[in-house]
Amino acid sequence: MNNKLFLGTYLDVIIDRKMGSRHPVHGFEYPINYGYIPNTQSGDGEELDAYILGITEPLETFTGLCIAIIHRLNDNDDKLVVVSPDQSFTDEKIRRITFFQEQWFKSEILRI
């Protein structure tokens, strides 16, 4: 699937790892909401994952704008970056916010 097609589109995200929750295997805490896009498929065979940036409370669902893709170079599981339409984030800020999980992967940030 060409994940670049999601850039600049509005997406509905189901949050399965709420801000403040712990990863079920690795035990780290999610400092942001993290979820998936229903009815999609990522390179790992699961639904395409999304980081929700700029929201400061745990959520169940979120509809927002995909502003970037974290394309992992040493893994086949890209991550979408989804925000409220009135927000923007630099690549550096995206890297800082997602470091809790992305620190173990080499990646590039794709934009429109």
C-alpha positions as a Markdown table, in Angstrom:
| # | Residue | x | y | z |
|---|---|---|---|---|
| 1 | Met | 0.0 | 0.0 | 0.0 |
| 2 | Asn | 1.2 | 3.5 | -0.8 |
| 3 | Asn | 1.0 | 5.3 | 2.6 |
| 4 | Lys | 1.8 | 8.6 | 0.9 |
| 5 | Leu | -1.8 | 8.7 | -0.2 |
| 6 | Phe | -2.8 | 9.5 | 3.4 |
| 7 | Leu | -0.8 | 12.7 | 3.5 |
| 8 | Gly | -3.1 | 15.8 | 3.6 |
| 9 | Thr | -6.2 | 13.7 | 4.2 |
| 10 | Tyr | -8.5 | 13.6 | 7.2 |
| 11 | Leu | -8.5 | 10.3 | 9.0 |
| 12 | Asp | -10.5 | 8.6 | 11.8 |
| 13 | Val | -8.2 | 7.1 | 14.3 |
| 14 | Ile | -9.2 | 4.4 | 16.9 |
| 15 | Ile | -7.0 | 5.0 | 20.0 |
| 16 | Asp | -5.9 | 1.7 | 21.5 |
| 17 | Arg | -2.9 | 3.1 | 23.5 |
| 18 | Lys | -4.2 | 6.1 | 25.3 |
| 19 | Met | -1.9 | 8.8 | 26.6 |
| 20 | Gly | -0.6 | 7.6 | 30.0 |
| 21 | Ser | -1.1 | 3.9 | 29.3 |
| 22 | Arg | 1.7 | 1.3 | 29.2 |
| 23 | His | 2.9 | -0.8 | 26.3 |
| 24 | Pro | 1.6 | -4.3 | 27.0 |
| 25 | Val | 5.0 | -6.0 | 26.3 |
| 26 | His | 7.8 | -3.4 | 26.6 |
| 27 | Gly | 6.2 | -1.5 | 29.6 |
| 28 | Phe | 7.0 | 2.1 | 28.5 |
| 29 | Glu | 4.4 | 4.8 | 29.0 |
| 30 | Tyr | 2.7 | 6.5 | 26.0 |
| 31 | Pro | 3.1 | 10.2 | 26.4 |
| 32 | Ile | 0.7 | 10.8 | 23.5 |
| 33 | Asn | -2.4 | 9.0 | 22.1 |
| 34 | Tyr | -1.5 | 6.2 | 19.7 |
| 35 | Gly | -3.9 | 4.2 | 17.6 |
| 36 | Tyr | -4.7 | 2.8 | 14.2 |
| 37 | Ile | -6.7 | 3.6 | 11.1 |
| 38 | Pro | -9.5 | 1.1 | 10.7 |
| 39 | Asn | -9.7 | -1.0 | 7.4 |
| 40 | Thr | -6.1 | -0.3 | 6.4 |
| 41 | Gln | -3.1 | -2.6 | 6.4 |
| 42 | Ser | 0.5 | -1.8 | 7.1 |
| 43 | Gly | 3.6 | -3.7 | 6.1 |
| 44 | Asp | 3.4 | -5.7 | 9.3 |
| 45 | Gly | -0.1 | -7.0 | 8.3 |
| 46 | Glu | -1.8 | -5.0 | 11.1 |
| 47 | Glu | -3.8 | -1.8 | 10.6 |
| 48 | Leu | -1.8 | 1.3 | 9.9 |
| 49 | Asp | -0.7 | 3.0 | 13.1 |
| 50 | Ala | -1.0 | 6.7 | 13.9 |
| 51 | Tyr | 0.5 | 9.1 | 16.5 |
| 52 | Ile | -1.9 | 11.8 | 17.6 |
| 53 | Leu | 0.1 | 15.0 | 18.3 |
| 54 | Gly | -1.0 | 18.2 | 20.1 |
| 55 | Ile | -3.8 | 16.7 | 22.2 |
| 56 | Thr | -3.2 | 16.8 | 26.0 |
| 57 | Glu | -5.8 | 14.3 | 27.3 |
| 58 | Pro | -6.5 | 10.6 | 26.7 |
| 59 | Leu | -8.9 | 9.9 | 23.9 |
| 60 | Glu | -11.0 | 7.0 | 22.6 |
| 61 | Thr | -11.1 | 8.2 | 19.0 |
| 62 | Phe | -9.8 | 11.2 | 17.0 |
| 63 | Thr | -10.4 | 12.7 | 13.6 |
| 64 | Gly | -7.6 | 14.8 | 12.2 |
| 65 | Leu | -5.3 | 15.7 | 9.4 |
| 66 | Cys | -2.3 | 13.5 | 8.4 |
| 67 | Ile | 0.6 | 15.9 | 8.2 |
| 68 | Ala | 3.5 | 13.4 | 7.9 |
| 69 | Ile | 4.5 | 9.8 | 7.8 |
| 70 | Ile | 7.3 | 8.3 | 9.8 |
| 71 | His | 8.7 | 5.9 | 7.3 |
| 72 | Arg | 10.9 | 3.3 | 9.0 |
| 73 | Leu | 13.9 | 2.3 | 7.0 |
| 74 | Asn | 14.7 | -0.8 | 9.1 |
| 75 | Asp | 11.2 | -2.0 | 9.8 |
| 76 | Asn | 8.0 | -2.4 | 7.6 |
| 77 | Asp | 5.7 | -0.5 | 10.0 |
| 78 | Asp | 5.2 | 3.1 | 8.9 |
| 79 | Lys | 3.5 | 5.5 | 11.4 |
| 80 | Leu | 1.1 | 8.3 | 10.4 |
| 81 | Val | 1.3 | 11.7 | 12.2 |
| 82 | Val | -2.2 | 13.0 | 12.8 |
| 83 | Val | -3.1 | 16.4 | 14.2 |
| 84 | Ser | -5.9 | 18.9 | 14.5 |
| 85 | Pro | -6.1 | 21.0 | 11.3 |
| 86 | Asp | -5.0 | 24.2 | 13.0 |
| 87 | Gln | -1.7 | 22.7 | 14.2 |
| 88 | Ser | 1.6 | 22.2 | 12.6 |
| 89 | Phe | 4.8 | 20.4 | 13.8 |
| 90 | Thr | 8.4 | 20.6 | 12.5 |
| 91 | Asp | 10.2 | 17.4 | 11.7 |
| 92 | Glu | 12.4 | 18.0 | 14.7 |
| 93 | Lys | 9.4 | 18.3 | 17.0 |
| 94 | Ile | 7.8 | 15.2 | 15.6 |
| 95 | Arg | 11.0 | 13.3 | 16.3 |
| 96 | Arg | 11.2 | 14.6 | 19.9 |
| 97 | Ile | 7.5 | 13.7 | 20.6 |
| 98 | Thr | 7.7 | 10.2 | 19.1 |
| 99 | Phe | 11.2 | 9.4 | 20.4 |
| 100 | Phe | 9.8 | 7.2 | 23.2 |
| 101 | Gln | 9.0 | 4.6 | 20.6 |
| 102 | Glu | 10.9 | 5.6 | 17.4 |
| 103 | Gln | 14.3 | 5.6 | 19.1 |
| 104 | Trp | 14.9 | 2.0 | 18.1 |
| 105 | Phe | 14.3 | 2.6 | 14.4 |
| 106 | Lys | 16.0 | 4.4 | 11.6 |
| 107 | Ser | 13.4 | 6.5 | 9.7 |
| 108 | Glu | 12.7 | 9.4 | 7.5 |
| 109 | Ile | 9.8 | 11.8 | 7.8 |
| 110 | Leu | 7.7 | 12.1 | 4.6 |
| 111 | Arg | 5.5 | 15.1 | 3.8 |
| 112 | Ile | 3.5 | 16.4 | 0.9 |
